Amino acid sequence: MTDTTIDEVDRIARAAKDAFAVTVRTDDPTRAEWLRRAADAVDADAEGLIEVAARETALPANPRLAGELARTTAQLRLFAKVVEEGSYLEAIIDHPDPSATPPIPDLRRVLRPLGPVAVFAASNFPFAFSVVGGDTASALAVGCPVVVKAHPGHPETSRRMAEVVARALAEAGAPEGVFALIEGFEAGLALVDHPVIRAVGFTGSVRGGRALLDRAAARPEPIPFYGELGSLNPVVVTPGADAARGASLAEGLAGSFQLGAGQFCTKPGVVFLPAGSALEAALPGHLITPPRLLTPAITDGFAAGIERVSGVPGVEVVATGEAGDGPAPLVAATDVATLLEHSHQLLEEVFGPFTLLVRYSSADELESALDALPGGLTATVHHEAGEDVTALVTRLEEVVGRVLFSGWPTGVAVSWGQHHGGPWPATNTQFTSVGATAVRRFQRPVAYQDAPADLLPPALQEGNPLGIPRRVDGVLGII
């Protein structure tokens, strides 16, 4: 299949605009049914989808791809529940109050869908962050048609998934143009530029994301860009935790930073531990022979990152595994002074099976090292009862979107309370790309003042015909 032409992108985008005229008026239960029908269709073709993805990516069918596909359909079903529950609309009603200063008219506010959305699929999750991943599911849930730009790392998987989903949506009664797939670099740029596209969702590299962010902002009418980019996902091991559990922590860290050959966005890429650490001593025994990396570009990037880090004076390689179909996993170590002097080289993500250990000798040294951290998706704290980590947690809250305790960050649950985001360069937004509140990216608030009752959206009508949570005259409930 050849790349999508610019004329085809224009036709697809305009079809999405036509579909929006329908989806913007479609009720929540109907859109929820579309999502469930898509999930059912994907589940029905699971064997074929997994076979194609395994061939293209070298990821194991079980448990990796089977689990990822199950996560993908569970995500579709979660968003069906989200829109049926109704709080995603943030419906607010203020009845008139002429005695207020200034007087309050009848004001009613609700979130409405933005319009057609462009989604750029990720390389490292051929299902869960790809054609019908979280960006697509959350946009469709709130009534935004989606045009997906396929990732070149798994084109056959993308096409098969798109065919399954498009067919299921059509059979469920969704309008033509509500979902489509395009391919090719130039087609992706044309999609971002197209005037009917109202937002862009992206998962990928800092370099690629920054280029698209700038392009979206440079349009005659700039649009929101929601990017998940790069993250180091720092881990802090306290002296007490290292003394009590150093060997087991080494096993957990090894499993986490090598999971999926280190190609998870939440891979722990930098670990702060006490000098003379038991964790460091035990870690070399847990390195494994990895599969090949997902794409030649990722392989080249990993090699360049290893060369960059290992070339810094004061950095030593403390463990390396055996190379298999993919490059050998590697662990490097340094001290805080070196980290601070060479932070530009050392605090840039190396995507692949690598982690950097940073040895600290005091609480003050650790604090100075944490001050150098860029924004991230996650931070993990391993400590023992009786150790006061309050100040540490407060510091980490400032630079990441999720703080974990006594676990590892390479699992991202899809739930109501999840937040998958963080300060730049993890993302360029305060919103999440995983979990129920991911829908907020593709909505905008509209307030209605003194509107006739028959012109109000159902969510704002008296009597609450939808039976959803609302805030009425300052009181939150099903009112």
C-alpha positions in Angstrom: 0.0 0.0 0.0 1.4 3.4 -1.0 1.4 6.5 1.2 -1.9 8.4 1.4 -1.8 11.3 -1.1 -2.5 14.9 0.0 -5.8 14.9 -2.0 -6.8 11.7 -0.1 -6.0 13.4 3.2 -8.2 16.3 2.2 -11.1 14.0 1.3 -10.8 12.0 4.5 -10.6 15.1 6.6 -13.7 16.6 5.0 -15.5 13.3 5.5 -14.6 13.6 9.2 -16.1 17.1 9.3 -19.3 15.8 7.8 -19.4 13.0 10.3 -19.0 15.5 13.1 -22.3 17.1 12.1 -23.8 13.7 13.2 -21.7 12.8 16.2 -22.1 16.1 17.9 -25.8 15.4 18.1 -25.5 11.7 18.9 -26.4 10.7 22.5 -24.0 9.1 24.9 -25.6 5.6 25.0 -25.3 5.4 21.2 -21.7 6.4 21.1 -21.0 4.0 24.0 -22.5 1.2 21.9 -20.2 2.1 19.0 -17.2 1.7 21.3 -18.5 -1.7 22.6 -19.2 -3.0 19.1 -15.6 -2.0 18.1 -14.2 -3.7 21.1 -16.2 -6.9 20.4 -15.0 -6.9 16.8 -11.3 -6.5 17.8 -11.7 -9.3 20.3 -13.3 -11.5 17.6 -10.2 -11.0 15.4 -7.7 -11.2 18.2 -5.9 -14.3 16.8 -5.3 -12.7 13.4 -4.3 -9.3 14.8 -1.8 -10.8 17.3 -0.3 -13.0 14.5 0.3 -10.0 12.3 1.7 -7.8 15.1 4.1 -10.5 16.3 5.5 -10.9 12.8 5.9 -7.2 12.3 7.3 -6.2 15.8 9.0 -9.3 17.1 7.0 -8.8 20.3 5.9 -12.2 21.8 2.3 -13.1 21.2 1.9 -14.3 24.8 1.7 -12.7 27.2 2.7 -9.4 25.7 0.6 -8.9 22.6 -2.4 -10.8 23.9 -2.3 -8.8 27.1 -2.0 -5.5 25.2 -4.9 -6.3 22.9 -7.0 -7.2 26.0 -6.0 -3.8 27.5 -7.0 -2.1 24.2 -10.6 -3.5 24.2 -11.0 -2.9 27.9 -10.1 0.7 27.3 -12.8 1.0 24.7 -15.3 -0.4 27.2 -14.1 1.9 29.9 -14.7 5.0 27.8 -18.2 3.6 27.0 -18.9 3.6 30.8 -17.4 7.1 31.2 -19.7 8.7 28.7 -22.8 6.9 30.1 -22.0 7.9 33.6 -22.0 11.5 32.5 -19.7 13.4 34.9 -17.3 13.9 32.0 -19.6 16.6 30.8 -19.0 18.8 33.9 -22.5 20.1 33.7 -23.1 23.2 35.9 -26.3 25.1 36.4 -26.5 28.5 38.1 -30.1 29.7 38.5 -30.8 33.4 38.4 -29.9 35.4 41.5 -30.6 39.1 41.1 -29.4 39.8 44.7 -25.9 38.7 43.9 -23.1 41.2 43.3 -23.1 41.4 40.3 -26.5 39.8 39.6 -26.3 36.3 38.2 -28.4 35.5 35.2 -29.4 31.9 34.3 -26.0 30.4 33.4 -25.5 26.8 32.3 -22.1 25.3 31.4 -21.2 22.0 29.8 -18.3 20.5 27.8 -18.8 19.9 24.1 -16.7 18.0 21.6 -14.0 19.9 19.7 -14.5 18.3 16.3 -12.3 16.1 14.1 -9.1 14.9 15.7 -5.8 13.7 14.3 -4.1 10.9 16.2 -0.4 9.8 15.6 0.1 6.2 16.5 3.0 5.1 18.7 5.8 2.6 17.7 6.1 0.7 21.0 2.5 -0.3 21.6 1.0 -1.6 18.3 -2.4 -2.0 19.9 -2.8 0.1 23.0 -1.3 3.4 21.8 -1.9 2.9 18.1 -4.8 2.8 15.7 -7.5 2.4 18.3 -5.6 3.2 21.4 -6.4 5.7 24.2 -6.3 8.8 22.0 -8.7 7.3 19.5 -11.0 5.8 22.0 -11.3 8.9 24.2 -11.9 11.2 21.2 -14.6 8.9 19.7 -16.2 8.6 23.1 -17.0 12.3 23.3 -18.1 12.6 19.7 -15.0 13.6 17.8 -14.3 11.8 14.5 -10.7 10.5 14.3 -8.2 10.3 11.5 -5.2 8.1 12.6 -1.8 8.5 11.1 -0.3 4.9 11.2 3.1 4.3 12.6 5.5 2.9 9.9 6.8 0.3 12.4 3.7 -1.9 12.1 1.8 -0.9 8.9 0.1 -4.3 8.4 -1.1 -4.4 11.9 -2.4 -0.9 11.6 -4.3 -1.6 8.4 -5.9 -4.8 9.8 -7.0 -3.1 13.0 -8.4 -0.1 11.0 -10.4 -2.4 8.8 -11.9 -4.3 11.8 -12.8 -1.1 13.6 -14.1 0.8 10.6 -16.4 -2.2 9.7 -17.6 -2.5 13.3 -18.4 1.2 13.5 -20.3 1.2 10.2 -22.3 -1.9 11.3 -23.2 -0.1 14.5 -24.6 2.8 12.6 -21.8 5.3 13.1 -21.6 7.9 10.2 -19.2 7.5 7.3 -16.0 9.4 8.0 -16.1 9.0 11.8 -12.9 6.9 11.7 -10.1 6.6 9.1 -6.4 5.7 8.7 -3.8 7.4 6.7 -0.1 6.5 6.0 3.1 8.4 5.2 5.2 11.3 6.6 3.8 14.0 4.2 0.3 12.8 4.8 0.7 13.2 8.5 1.9 16.8 8.1 -1.0 17.6 5.8 -3.4 16.2 8.4 -2.0 18.5 11.1 -2.3 21.4 8.7 -5.8 20.7 7.5 -8.3 23.4 8.6 -11.0 20.9 9.7 -8.7 19.2 12.3 -9.4 20.6 15.7 -6.8 18.8 17.9 -3.8 16.4 17.6 -2.9 13.5 19.8 0.6 12.2 19.7 2.8 9.5 21.4 6.4 9.4 20.3 9.8 11.1 20.6 10.5 14.6 21.9 12.0 15.6 18.6 9.0 14.4 16.5 6.5 15.7 19.0 8.1 19.1 19.2 8.1 19.5 15.4 4.3 18.7 15.3 3.6 20.9 18.3 5.3 23.8 16.5 3.4 23.0 13.3 0.1 22.9 15.1 0.8 26.3 16.7 2.0 27.8 13.4 -1.3 27.2 11.6 -3.4 30.3 10.7 -5.8 29.0 13.4 -3.6 27.2 16.0 -5.0 24.0 17.5 -4.3 22.0 20.7 -1.5 19.5 20.5 -1.5 16.7 23.1 1.8 15.0 23.1 3.3 12.3 25.2 7.0 12.6 24.5 10.0 11.5 26.6 10.5 10.5 30.3 13.3 9.3 32.6 10.9 8.0 35.3 13.3 8.5 38.2 13.5 6.0 41.1 14.8 6.9 44.5 16.0 4.2 46.9 16.6 5.3 50.4 19.4 3.9 52.6 16.8 2.0 54.7 15.2 0.3 51.7 18.6 -0.6 50.2 19.8 -2.2 53.4 16.5 -4.1 53.9 15.6 -5.1 50.4 18.6 -4.3 48.1 18.7 -7.7 46.4 15.0 -7.9 45.8 14.9 -4.4 44.5 17.6 -5.3 42.1 15.5 -8.0 40.7 12.5 -5.7 40.4 14.5 -2.9 38.7 16.0 -5.4 36.2 12.6 -6.7 35.3 11.2 -3.2 34.9 14.0 -1.5 32.8 14.3 -4.5 30.5 10.5 -5.1 30.1 9.7 -5.0 26.4 13.4 -4.5 25.7 13.3 -1.2 27.6 10.8 0.3 25.1 8.1 1.4 27.6 7.5 5.1 28.1 7.5 4.4 31.8 10.8 2.6 31.9 12.9 3.6 35.0 15.8 5.3 33.3 17.6 6.9 36.2 17.9 5.4 39.8 19.2 7.3 42.8 20.7 5.0 45.4 23.1 5.2 48.3 26.8 4.8 47.6 27.9 1.2 48.3 24.4 0.0 47.4 23.3 -3.6 47.8 21.0 -3.1 44.9 23.9 -2.1 42.6 25.9 -5.1 43.7 23.0 -7.5 42.9 21.9 -6.0 39.6 24.4 -7.6 37.2 22.9 -11.0 37.9 19.6 -10.1 36.5 20.4 -9.0 33.0 18.8 -10.9 30.2 19.2 -11.4 26.4 16.7 -9.1 24.8 14.7 -9.4 21.6 15.3 -7.1 18.7 14.1 -3.5 19.1 11.0 -2.5 17.3 12.4 -0.5 14.5 15.9 0.3 12.9 15.4 3.9 14.0 15.0 2.9 17.7 18.0 0.6 17.4 20.2 3.4 16.0 18.8 5.8 18.7 19.7 3.3 21.4 23.3 2.9 20.2 23.7 6.7 20.0 22.3 7.1 23.5 24.7 4.5 24.9 27.6 6.2 23.2 26.5 9.6 24.6 26.2 8.4 28.2 29.2 6.1 28.3 31.4 8.8 26.8 30.9 11.2 29.8 34.0 11.3 32.1 33.0 9.8 35.5 30.5 7.4 34.1 31.3 3.6 34.3 29.6 0.6 32.9 28.7 -1.6 35.8 26.8 -4.4 34.1 26.1 -5.5 30.5 24.2 -8.5 29.2 24.5 -10.6 26.1 23.4 -9.3 22.8 20.7 -11.4 21.1 18.5 -10.3 18.2 18.6 -6.9 19.9 21.5 -4.9 21.6 22.8 -6.0 24.9 21.2 -4.4 28.0 23.5 -2.1 29.9 23.7 -0.5 33.3 25.9 2.6 33.9 26.7 4.4 37.1 28.0 7.8 38.2 28.0 10.1 41.2 25.9 13.3 41.8 28.7 15.7 40.9 29.2 14.1 37.5 25.4 14.1 36.9 25.2 17.8 37.7 28.2 18.7 35.5 26.9 16.7 32.6 23.2 16.8 33.1 22.5 17.6 29.4 24.1 14.3 28.3 23.0 12.1 31.2 19.4 13.3 31.8 18.1 12.6 28.3 16.1 9.5 27.7 17.8 6.4 26.2 15.0 4.4 24.7 15.8 0.7 25.1 17.3 -1.6 27.8 19.4 0.8 29.7 19.3 2.5 33.1 21.7 4.9 34.9 22.5 4.5 38.6 23.4 7.7 40.4 25.1 7.2 43.8 24.5 9.7 46.5 26.3 10.1 49.8 23.9 12.3 51.8 20.4 13.7 51.8 21.7 17.0 50.6 23.4 15.4 47.6 20.2 13.6 46.7 18.3 16.8 46.9 20.7 18.6 44.6 20.5 15.8 42.1 16.7 15.8 42.1 16.7 19.5 41.4 18.3 18.7 38.0 15.6 16.4 36.9 13.4 17.2 33.8 9.7 16.6 33.9 8.6 13.0 33.7 5.6 10.7 33.7 6.4 8.9 36.9 8.7 8.8 40.0 9.1 5.8 42.3 10.1 5.9 46.0 11.4 2.8 47.8 11.7 3.5 51.6 11.2 1.8 54.9 8.8 2.5 57.7 10.3 5.2 60.0 12.1 7.0 57.2 10.7 10.5 56.7 10.3 10.9 52.9 7.7 13.8 53.0 10.0 16.4 51.6 11.2 13.9 48.9 7.7 13.1 47.8 6.8 16.9 47.7 9.9 17.5 45.5 9.0 14.6 43.1 5.3 15.8 42.8 6.6 18.9 41.2 8.3 17.1 38.3 6.1 14.1 37.5 2.5 13.2 37.1 2.4 9.9 39.1 4.3 9.0 42.2 4.6 5.3 43.1 5.6 3.6 46.3 7.3 0.2 46.6 6.5 -0.8 43.1 7.8 -0.2 39.5 6.4 2.2 36.9 6.1 -0.1 33.9 2.5 -0.9 34.4 -0.1 1.8 33.6 -3.6 0.8 34.7 -6.5 2.0 32.6 -9.0 3.4 35.2 -10.9 6.3 36.5 -8.1 7.6 38.7 -5.1 7.1 36.4 -2.9 10.0 35.3 -0.4 9.4 32.6 1.3 12.8 31.9 3.7 15.2 33.4 5.7 18.4 32.9 7.8 18.8 29.8 9.3 16.8 28.1 7.0 14.0 29.4 4.0 15.9 27.9 3.2 19.5 26.9 -0.1 19.5 28.7 -1.7 19.0 32.1 -4.0 16.3 30.8 -3.7 12.5 30.9 -3.5 10.3 27.8 -4.6 7.2 29.8 -7.7 6.7 32.0 -11.1 8.2 32.2 -10.2 11.9 32.2 -8.3 11.5 28.9 -11.6 12.6 27.3 -11.1 16.1 28.6 -8.5 16.8 25.9 -11.1 16.7 23.2 -13.8 18.9 24.7 -14.3 22.6 25.3 -16.6 24.4 27.6 -19.7 26.2 26.4 -21.9 28.4 28.6 -25.5 29.2 27.8 -27.0 32.4 29.3 -30.7 32.8 29.6 -31.2 30.2 27.0 -34.8 29.0 26.1 -35.4 25.6 27.6 -35.9 23.9 24.2 -32.5 25.0 23.0 -30.5 23.6 26.0 -28.5 20.4 25.7 -30.1 17.6 27.6 -27.3 17.7 30.2 -28.4 21.2 31.2 -32.2 20.8 31.2 -34.3 21.1 34.3 -35.2 17.8 35.9 -31.9 16.2 34.8 -33.4 14.0 32.1 -30.0 12.1 31.7 -29.7 11.4 35.4 -26.1 12.5 35.4 -24.0 14.2 38.2 -24.3 18.0 38.0 -23.5 21.0 40.1 -26.6 23.0 40.6 -26.4 26.3 42.4 -23.1 25.2 43.9 -24.3 21.8 45.1 -22.8 18.7 43.4 -25.0 15.6 43.0 -27.5 13.9 40.7 -29.7 16.9 40.7 
